[in-house]
Amino acid sequence: MNLIICYDVCKTKRRNKLAALLESYGLRANYSVFELDVSEREYVLIKDRIARIIELKTDKVLFYRICKTCMAKSESLGEGEIFRSPGTYV
């Protein structure tokens, strides 16, 4: 499944841990935005690990599931490219 994960984390230590976790699964699209292509099992694991990193009262993490059709239609302006998983052909 294609995911966009965005976050707003107050403390630098937690923010760095979260970024390191997400970098191990996907690509950084922006400072606090990551693009991932993961299995349902990995998604559950990622959410669990994120819940243990962040402070639920002050931090926020958003998960957007993007279908393959919509991901293929995504566009970018400026520096950087849209994440394309190895199995995606456009």
C-alpha positions as CSV (number, residue, x, y, z in Angstrom):
1,M,0.0,0.0,0.0
2,N,1.2,3.5,-0.7
3,L,1.2,5.8,2.3
4,I,1.9,9.4,2.9
5,I,2.9,10.0,6.5
6,C,3.1,13.6,7.9
7,Y,4.0,14.6,11.4
8,D,4.3,17.5,13.8
9,V,6.4,16.4,16.7
10,C,7.4,18.9,19.4
11,K,10.6,17.5,20.8
12,T,13.7,17.1,18.6
13,K,14.7,13.8,20.1
14,R,11.3,12.2,19.3
15,R,11.2,13.9,15.9
16,N,14.6,12.5,15.0
17,K,13.6,9.0,16.1
18,L,10.4,9.2,14.1
19,A,12.3,10.4,11.0
20,A,14.9,7.6,11.3
21,L,12.1,5.0,11.5
22,L,10.3,6.4,8.5
23,E,13.5,6.7,6.5
24,S,14.0,2.9,7.0
25,Y,10.7,2.3,5.2
26,G,10.4,5.0,2.5
27,L,11.6,8.3,1.1
28,R,11.4,11.8,2.7
29,A,9.3,14.0,0.4
30,N,9.6,17.0,2.6
31,Y,11.0,17.9,6.1
32,S,8.1,16.1,7.9
33,V,6.5,14.2,5.1
34,F,7.4,10.6,4.0
35,E,6.2,8.5,1.1
36,L,6.1,4.7,1.7
37,D,5.1,1.6,-0.1
38,V,4.5,-1.1,2.5
39,S,2.5,-4.2,3.2
40,E,-0.5,-4.2,5.6
41,R,1.6,-6.0,8.2
42,E,4.4,-3.4,7.9
43,Y,1.8,-0.6,8.2
44,V,0.5,-2.0,11.5
45,L,4.1,-2.4,12.8
46,I,5.0,1.2,11.8
47,K,1.9,2.6,13.5
48,D,2.7,0.7,16.7
49,R,6.3,1.9,16.7
50,I,5.3,5.5,16.0
51,A,2.8,5.3,18.9
52,R,5.7,4.3,21.2
53,I,7.8,7.2,20.0
54,I,5.5,10.1,20.1
55,E,3.7,11.9,22.9
56,L,0.0,11.5,22.1
57,K,-1.0,14.7,24.0
58,T,1.3,17.0,22.1
59,D,2.4,15.4,18.9
60,K,0.5,14.5,15.7
61,V,1.1,11.9,13.0
62,L,-1.2,11.7,9.9
63,F,-1.5,8.6,7.7
64,Y,-2.9,8.9,4.2
65,R,-3.5,5.8,2.2
66,I,-3.0,6.5,-1.5
67,C,-4.3,4.0,-4.1
68,K,-1.9,2.9,-6.9
69,T,-4.0,4.7,-9.5
70,C,-3.9,8.0,-7.6
71,M,-0.2,7.6,-6.9
72,A,0.5,7.2,-10.6
73,K,-1.4,10.4,-11.3
74,S,0.6,12.4,-8.7
75,E,2.7,15.3,-9.9
76,S,5.6,17.4,-8.5
77,L,6.7,21.0,-9.2
78,G,10.2,22.1,-8.3
79,E,13.0,20.1,-6.8
80,G,12.5,16.4,-6.1
81,E,10.5,13.6,-7.7
82,I,7.4,11.6,-6.8
83,F,8.1,8.3,-5.0
84,R,7.7,5.3,-7.3
85,S,7.8,1.9,-5.8
86,P,9.7,-0.7,-7.8
87,G,6.5,-2.3,-9.1
88,T,4.9,0.9,-10.3
89,Y,5.0,1.7,-14.0
90,V,3.8,5.1,-15.2
